[in-house]
Amino acid sequence: MHHSSIRRVKIVSMDEITPLSGTTTTNKSNKTSMSPLETTSPSSSSLSQQEYEVYQDDPHTTFAPNHNTFLYNYVPIEYVEKLYPSHLPRSIQLLRLENIAVPACYLCVGLLQGLSGPFINVYPQFLGASEAQQTSISAIKSLPASFKLAFGFFSDNVPFMGFRRKSYMFIGWAMSSLSMMFLLSFSNLERVSNVANDNEDAVNNRAFSPAEDAPSIPFLTLSLLIFGTGFWFADVMGDSMVAEKAKLEPEESRGQLQSTCYACRFFGLMIAAPVSTVLYSKYGPQIIVTLMALLPMTMLVPIYYLYEVKHAEIKSTREQCSEIWNTVCSRAVWQPMGFVYVYNVLQIGNAAWREFLLSVLLFEDWQLNTLFVIANVLLYLGVMAYKYYFIRYSWRSIYIGTTLLNGFLSMMQILLIQGITFGLSPFVFALGDDIFADFIAGVQFLVGLCVVGTHVI
């Protein structure tokens, strides 16, 4: 059934609302089972009378009571209301079975970024890659992110099996998983132990070298490129669904859906980075690649239950471009969007900084990964700081404050290059410099996303 983009709205009482899934329940002691998205005839509710907006012709946007949720039997009602807010449309209650794939997708993106970060940080160097190759491998893994707009247009115009998002999200995660399985199958990721001495203390002087059939740099790069392509392709599908669902957010809570999803992403990144560092140090790269192959497979079950309108109306590319142009022409959109774009263009990254830490300051692998782990923790804290505190402040004030702090931290990097560390070791000095820069980046990332996204929606 095709759904029009504009729907009539009416106000109904709780007695008129049709429960959509789980159970048709009037109280906790009397429940009957139903399949997801099945509808029933209107019945009275034990909840108090309350007016709700119901979007006709699309039951998924209906305001539904939360007494038909799984947790209703096991969790106090006040917590159920927080997890499944009845004042929000069902479509943006992220913990419902038909929506859980959306936050799970963001969480999986964060977990995979956290797992792959320490691996890419040190494994190419372990294989003997040059400095240029190490930088190239990291850039190539993220290269598909530059084509996110093309991925979005493709899914909009070429549905697969009747779906514009669901099927492609499945394909993306399957690509990521298969690429790592090929890397495991056609190369040896084990580390070979080299014992320096034959005495009883030799175990304390162990070093490792790659196996004879370890992956070549081109093969490793190709595997990571395919992994990144599937990874970012699935990520675009998640972003697209969030953008569609965000249109249903009440005016007073605009931006919360996006900030919640990205909080899931950075939480996964914060958790996976230290786990990856410890596993790599103790067991080597093979366990990391195995996890990178298995984790995307866990997304396939939530995607199966993901709700999406099948055979939805497809607008032509010309119509889509026209809508985008009309939106961008609004000053409320182009002004913040243009500012965020120019601001980020002027943030010139120092690709040689990592090599400076390695070659000049002689940082070891564990020190590089420690910087990576703590930076991700501060990145997550920056995101949460905006979500729960800075969101109340003007985005202009936030950008001015964070820019001044960023300038101060950049001056600290110059001092480190000059060897002026005020008596601190270079590692401790770099630790304080780098990690607070990531806290600022977390705040700036979410404020830019929410400001632009809110005006576009």
C-alpha positions as CSV (number, residue, x, y, z in Angstrom):
1,M,0.0,0.0,0.0
2,H,1.4,3.4,-0.9
3,H,1.3,6.1,1.7
4,S,1.0,9.7,0.9
5,S,3.5,12.1,2.4
6,I,0.7,14.4,3.9
7,R,-1.8,12.8,6.2
8,R,-4.9,14.1,8.1
9,V,-4.7,14.4,11.8
10,K,-7.4,14.0,14.3
11,I,-7.6,14.1,18.1
12,V,-8.9,11.0,19.8
13,S,-9.3,9.8,23.4
14,M,-7.6,6.8,24.8
15,D,-10.8,4.8,24.4
16,E,-10.5,5.2,20.7
17,I,-6.8,4.2,20.3
18,T,-6.1,0.9,18.7
19,P,-3.3,-1.0,20.3
20,L,-0.7,-2.0,17.7
21,S,1.4,-4.9,19.0
22,G,2.2,-7.2,21.9
23,T,-1.1,-7.6,23.7
24,T,-4.6,-6.2,24.0
25,T,-4.6,-5.5,27.7
26,T,-6.8,-3.7,30.1
27,N,-4.8,-4.6,33.2
28,K,-1.8,-6.6,34.2
29,S,-3.7,-9.7,35.0
30,N,-5.6,-10.1,31.7
31,K,-3.5,-10.3,28.5
32,T,-3.8,-12.0,25.2
33,S,-0.9,-12.5,22.7
34,M,-0.8,-10.8,19.3
35,S,1.7,-10.6,16.5
36,P,3.7,-7.4,15.9
37,L,1.8,-4.5,14.2
38,E,-1.5,-6.4,14.4
39,T,-4.5,-4.2,15.1
40,T,-7.6,-4.8,17.1
41,S,-11.0,-3.2,17.5
42,P,-11.1,-0.2,19.8
43,S,-11.4,-1.0,23.5
44,S,-11.3,0.8,26.8
45,S,-8.1,1.4,28.6
46,S,-7.3,1.3,32.3
47,L,-5.2,4.4,31.7
48,S,-6.7,7.8,32.4
49,Q,-8.5,9.6,29.5
50,Q,-6.0,11.7,27.5
51,E,-6.1,13.2,24.0
52,Y,-3.7,12.0,21.4
53,E,-2.9,12.8,17.8
54,V,-3.4,9.8,15.5
55,Y,-2.0,9.9,12.0
56,Q,-4.5,8.2,9.7
57,D,-3.6,5.7,7.0
58,D,-0.3,4.8,8.8
59,P,-0.8,2.9,12.1
60,H,2.9,2.9,12.8
61,T,2.7,6.6,13.8
62,T,-0.2,6.1,16.2
63,F,0.2,7.1,19.8
64,A,0.0,3.7,21.6
65,P,-0.2,2.9,25.3
66,N,2.7,1.1,26.8
67,H,0.8,-1.5,28.7
68,N,1.3,-3.9,25.8
69,T,5.1,-3.9,26.1
70,F,7.2,-6.9,27.3
71,L,8.6,-5.0,30.3
72,Y,5.2,-3.9,31.6
73,N,5.0,-7.2,33.7
74,Y,8.4,-6.9,35.2
75,V,9.3,-3.2,35.7
76,P,7.6,-0.5,37.7
77,I,5.2,1.6,35.6
78,E,7.3,4.8,36.0
79,Y,10.3,3.1,34.4
80,V,8.1,1.6,31.6
81,E,6.9,5.1,30.9
82,K,10.5,6.4,30.5
83,L,11.4,3.5,28.2
84,Y,8.2,3.6,26.2
85,P,6.9,7.2,26.5
86,S,3.2,7.1,25.7
87,H,3.2,10.8,24.7
88,L,5.5,10.0,21.8
89,P,4.4,8.3,18.5
90,R,5.1,4.6,18.5
91,S,7.5,5.0,15.6
92,I,10.0,7.0,17.7
93,Q,9.9,4.7,20.8
94,L,13.3,3.2,20.0
95,L,13.1,0.2,22.4
96,R,10.1,-1.3,20.7
97,L,10.9,-4.5,18.8
98,E,10.0,-3.0,15.4
99,N,12.4,0.0,16.1
100,I,15.2,-1.6,18.1
101,A,17.4,-2.1,15.0
102,V,17.8,1.7,14.7
103,P,19.7,2.3,18.0
104,A,21.3,-1.2,17.6
105,C,22.7,0.0,14.3
106,Y,24.3,3.0,15.9
107,L,25.6,0.9,18.8
108,C,27.1,-1.6,16.4
109,V,28.8,1.3,14.4
110,G,30.4,2.5,17.6
111,L,31.5,-1.0,18.7
112,L,33.1,-1.7,15.4
113,Q,34.9,1.7,15.3
114,G,36.2,0.9,18.8
115,L,37.3,-2.6,17.9
116,S,39.0,-1.6,14.6
117,G,40.7,1.6,16.0
118,P,43.5,0.0,18.0
119,F,43.9,-2.7,15.4
120,I,44.5,-0.2,12.6
121,N,46.5,1.9,14.9
122,V,49.3,-0.8,15.4
123,Y,48.8,-3.8,13.1
124,P,49.9,-2.2,9.8
125,Q,53.1,-1.1,11.5
126,F,53.5,-4.6,12.9
127,L,53.4,-5.9,9.3
128,G,56.2,-3.5,8.3
129,A,54.0,-0.8,6.6
130,S,55.7,2.5,5.8
131,E,54.5,5.7,7.4
132,A,52.7,6.6,4.2
133,Q,51.0,3.2,4.0
134,Q,49.8,3.4,7.6
135,T,48.2,6.8,7.0
136,S,46.7,5.5,3.7
137,I,45.1,2.4,5.3
138,S,43.4,4.5,7.9
139,A,42.1,6.9,5.3
140,I,40.9,4.2,2.9
141,K,38.9,2.5,5.6
142,S,37.0,5.7,6.1
143,L,36.9,6.6,2.4
144,P,33.3,5.2,1.8
145,A,32.0,7.7,4.3
146,S,32.6,10.4,1.6
147,F,29.9,8.7,-0.5
148,K,27.2,8.7,2.1
149,L,25.1,11.1,0.0
150,A,25.3,8.8,-3.0
151,F,24.3,5.8,-0.8
152,G,21.3,7.7,0.4
153,F,20.1,8.7,-3.1
154,F,20.6,5.1,-4.3
155,S,18.5,3.6,-1.6
156,D,15.8,6.3,-2.1
157,N,15.5,5.5,-5.8
158,V,16.3,1.8,-6.1
159,P,14.3,-0.2,-3.5
160,F,15.3,-3.8,-3.0
161,M,12.7,-6.4,-2.2
162,G,10.2,-3.5,-1.7
163,F,12.2,-1.8,1.0
164,R,14.4,1.4,0.8
165,R,16.3,1.0,4.1
166,K,15.8,-2.4,5.6
167,S,17.2,-4.5,2.8
168,Y,20.3,-2.3,2.3
169,M,21.0,-2.2,6.0
170,F,21.1,-6.0,5.9
171,I,23.4,-6.0,2.9
172,G,25.7,-3.5,4.4
173,W,26.3,-5.5,7.6
174,A,26.6,-8.7,5.6
175,M,29.4,-7.1,3.5
176,S,31.3,-6.0,6.6
177,S,31.1,-9.4,8.1
178,L,32.1,-11.3,5.0
179,S,35.1,-9.0,4.3
180,M,36.6,-9.9,7.7
181,M,35.8,-13.6,7.2
182,F,37.8,-13.5,4.0
183,L,40.7,-11.8,5.8
184,L,40.6,-14.6,8.4
185,S,40.3,-17.4,5.8
186,F,43.0,-16.3,3.3
187,S,45.7,-15.1,5.7
188,N,47.3,-15.9,9.0
189,L,46.8,-13.2,11.6
190,E,48.7,-15.1,14.4
191,R,51.8,-13.5,15.9
192,V,54.9,-15.6,16.0
193,S,56.8,-15.5,19.3
194,N,60.5,-14.7,19.1
195,V,62.5,-15.5,22.3
196,A,65.6,-13.4,22.6
197,N,67.4,-15.7,25.1
198,D,67.3,-19.4,26.0
199,N,67.5,-18.8,29.8
200,E,64.7,-18.9,32.2
201,D,64.1,-15.2,32.0
202,A,63.6,-15.3,28.2
203,V,59.8,-15.2,28.6
204,N,60.1,-11.6,29.9
205,N,62.0,-10.6,26.7
206,R,59.5,-12.0,24.2
207,A,58.9,-10.2,21.0
208,F,56.5,-11.0,18.1
209,S,56.8,-11.0,14.4
210,P,54.2,-11.7,11.6
211,A,53.6,-15.2,10.3
212,E,55.0,-16.2,6.9
213,D,51.5,-16.1,5.4
214,A,50.4,-12.9,7.1
215,P,48.3,-10.6,5.0
216,S,50.0,-8.4,2.6
217,I,49.5,-4.6,2.9
218,P,47.3,-4.5,-0.3
219,F,45.1,-7.4,0.8
220,L,44.7,-5.9,4.3
221,T,43.8,-2.6,2.7
222,L,41.3,-4.2,0.3
223,S,39.6,-6.1,3.2
224,L,39.3,-2.9,5.2
225,L,37.9,-1.0,2.2
226,I,35.1,-3.6,1.7
227,F,34.5,-3.6,5.5
228,G,34.3,0.2,5.5
229,T,31.9,0.2,2.5
230,G,29.4,-2.1,4.1
231,F,29.9,-0.4,7.5
232,W,29.1,3.1,6.2
233,F,26.4,1.8,3.8
234,A,24.5,0.4,6.8
235,D,25.2,3.5,8.8
236,V,23.5,5.7,6.1
237,M,20.4,3.5,6.3
238,G,20.3,4.1,10.0
239,D,20.7,7.9,9.5
240,S,17.9,7.9,6.9
241,M,15.5,6.1,9.2
242,V,16.3,8.5,12.1
243,A,15.7,11.5,9.8
244,E,12.3,10.1,8.8
245,K,11.3,9.3,12.4
246,A,12.5,12.7,13.7
247,K,9.8,14.4,11.7
248,L,7.3,12.9,14.2
249,E,9.1,14.4,17.3
250,P,7.1,16.9,19.3
251,E,8.4,20.5,18.9
252,E,9.6,20.6,22.5
253,S,11.9,17.6,22.2
254,R,13.3,18.1,18.7
255,G,16.9,16.8,18.5
256,Q,16.5,14.2,21.3
257,L,16.1,11.3,18.9
258,Q,19.3,12.1,17.0
259,S,21.2,12.8,20.2
260,T,20.1,9.5,21.7
261,C,21.1,7.5,18.7
262,Y,24.6,9.1,18.6
263,A,24.9,8.6,22.3
264,C,24.5,4.9,21.6
265,R,27.2,5.1,19.0
266,F,29.8,6.9,21.1
267,F,28.9,4.6,24.1
268,G,29.8,1.6,21.9
269,L,33.0,3.3,20.8
270,M,34.0,4.1,24.4
271,I,33.4,0.5,25.6
272,A,34.9,-1.4,22.6
273,A,38.2,0.7,22.4
274,P,39.7,-0.5,25.8
275,V,38.4,-4.0,25.2
276,S,40.1,-4.1,21.8
277,T,43.3,-2.7,23.3
278,V,43.5,-5.4,26.0
279,L,42.6,-8.3,23.7
280,Y,45.1,-7.2,21.1
281,S,47.9,-6.9,23.6
282,K,47.1,-10.3,25.2
283,Y,45.9,-12.5,22.3
284,G,47.0,-10.7,19.1
285,P,45.1,-9.4,16.1
286,Q,43.2,-12.5,15.2
287,I,40.7,-12.2,18.0
288,I,40.0,-8.6,17.0
289,V,39.3,-9.5,13.4
290,T,37.1,-12.4,14.5
291,L,35.0,-10.1,16.6
292,M,34.8,-7.7,13.7
293,A,33.4,-10.5,11.6
294,L,30.9,-11.8,14.1
295,L,29.5,-8.5,15.5
296,P,27.8,-7.4,12.2
297,M,26.0,-10.7,12.1
298,T,24.2,-9.9,15.4
299,M,22.4,-7.1,13.5
300,L,20.6,-9.4,11.2
301,V,17.9,-10.5,13.7
302,P,16.9,-6.9,14.7
303,I,16.8,-5.9,11.1
304,Y,14.4,-8.8,10.4
305,Y,11.9,-7.3,12.9
306,L,12.5,-3.7,11.7
307,Y,9.3,-2.0,10.6
308,E,9.4,-0.1,7.3
309,V,6.6,0.6,4.9
310,K,6.9,-1.8,1.9
311,H,6.5,-0.5,-1.6
312,A,6.5,3.1,-0.4
313,E,6.0,5.9,-2.9
314,I,9.2,6.7,-4.7
315,K,9.9,10.3,-5.7
316,S,12.0,11.0,-8.8
317,T,15.6,12.2,-8.3
318,R,14.5,15.5,-9.8
319,E,11.7,15.9,-7.1
320,Q,14.1,14.9,-4.4
321,C,16.7,17.4,-5.5
322,S,14.0,20.1,-5.8
323,E,12.9,19.4,-2.2
324,I,16.5,19.6,-1.0
325,W,17.1,22.8,-2.8
326,N,13.9,24.4,-1.4
327,T,14.9,23.4,2.1
328,V,18.5,24.7,1.7
329,C,17.2,28.0,0.4
330,S,15.6,28.6,3.8
331,R,17.8,30.9,5.9
332,A,17.1,28.8,9.0
333,V,18.8,25.9,7.2
334,W,21.6,27.4,5.0
335,Q,23.0,29.7,7.7
336,P,23.8,27.1,10.4
337,M,24.6,24.5,7.8
338,G,27.0,26.8,6.0
339,F,28.6,27.8,9.3
340,V,29.1,24.2,10.4
341,Y,30.6,23.3,7.0
342,V,33.0,26.2,6.8
343,Y,34.0,25.7,10.5
344,N,34.8,22.0,9.9
345,V,36.7,22.8,6.6
346,L,39.0,25.1,8.6
347,Q,39.7,22.4,11.2
348,I,42.9,21.2,9.5
349,G,43.9,17.8,10.9
350,N,47.6,17.0,11.5
351,A,48.1,13.7,9.7
352,A,51.8,13.6,10.8
353,W,51.0,13.9,14.5
354,R,50.8,10.2,15.1
355,E,54.1,9.7,13.3
356,F,55.7,12.4,15.4
357,L,54.6,10.5,18.5
358,L,56.1,7.3,17.1
359,S,59.3,8.5,15.5
360,V,60.3,11.5,17.6
361,L,58.8,10.8,21.0
362,L,59.2,7.0,20.6
363,F,55.7,6.2,21.9
364,E,55.0,2.5,22.2
365,D,51.9,0.6,21.0
366,W,50.3,0.6,24.4
367,Q,50.8,4.3,24.7
368,L,49.2,5.0,21.3
369,N,46.2,2.8,22.2
370,T,45.9,4.4,25.6
371,L,45.6,7.8,24.0
372,F,42.9,6.3,21.7
373,V,40.9,4.7,24.5
374,I,40.9,7.7,26.8
375,A,40.1,10.0,23.9
376,N,37.0,7.9,23.1
377,V,35.9,8.0,26.7
378,L,36.1,11.8,26.7
379,L,34.4,11.9,23.3
380,Y,31.4,10.1,24.7
381,L,31.4,12.3,27.8
382,G,31.4,15.3,25.4
383,V,28.3,14.0,23.6
384,M,26.5,13.3,26.9
385,A,27.5,16.7,28.3
386,Y,25.7,18.3,25.3
387,K,22.7,16.0,25.5
388,Y,22.0,16.7,29.1
389,Y,23.5,20.1,29.8
390,F,24.8,22.2,26.9
391,I,21.6,21.6,24.8
392,R,20.0,24.4,26.8
393,Y,22.5,26.9,25.7
394,S,22.8,28.9,22.4
395,W,24.8,27.0,19.8
396,R,26.7,30.3,19.1
397,S,27.9,30.4,22.7
398,I,28.9,26.8,22.6
399,Y,30.9,27.2,19.4
400,I,32.7,30.3,20.7
401,G,33.6,28.7,24.0
402,T,34.8,25.4,22.5
403,T,36.8,27.2,19.8
404,L,38.7,29.2,22.4
405,L,39.4,26.0,24.3
406,N,40.5,24.2,21.1
407,G,42.9,27.1,20.3
408,F,44.5,26.8,23.8
409,L,45.0,23.0,23.4
410,S,46.5,23.5,19.9
411,M,49.1,25.8,21.6
412,M,49.9,23.0,24.0
413,Q,50.8,20.7,21.0
414,I,53.3,23.4,19.8
415,L,54.8,23.3,23.3
416,L,55.1,19.6,23.1
417,I,56.9,19.8,19.8
418,Q,59.3,22.3,21.3
419,G,59.9,20.0,24.2
420,I,58.3,22.3,26.8
421,T,56.3,20.0,29.0
422,F,56.6,21.8,32.4
423,G,58.4,18.8,34.0
424,L,55.8,16.2,32.8
425,S,56.7,13.2,30.7
426,P,55.8,13.7,27.0
427,F,53.2,10.9,27.3
428,V,51.3,12.5,30.2
429,F,51.5,15.9,28.5
430,A,50.1,14.5,25.2
431,L,47.5,12.6,27.2
432,G,46.0,15.8,28.7
433,D,46.2,17.6,25.4
434,D,44.7,15.0,23.1
435,I,41.9,13.7,25.3
436,F,40.4,17.1,26.1
437,A,40.4,18.0,22.4
438,D,38.2,14.9,21.9
439,F,35.8,16.1,24.7
440,I,35.4,19.4,22.8
441,A,35.0,17.5,19.5
442,G,32.1,15.5,21.1
443,V,30.3,18.6,22.1
444,Q,30.8,20.3,18.7
445,F,29.7,17.2,16.8
446,L,26.4,16.9,18.5
447,V,25.6,20.6,18.6
448,G,26.3,20.8,14.8
449,L,24.2,17.8,14.1
450,C,21.2,18.8,16.2
451,V,21.2,22.5,15.1
452,V,21.2,21.7,11.4
453,G,19.0,18.6,11.7
454,T,16.4,20.4,13.7
455,H,16.0,23.2,11.2
456,V,16.0,20.8,8.2
457,I,13.3,18.7,9.8
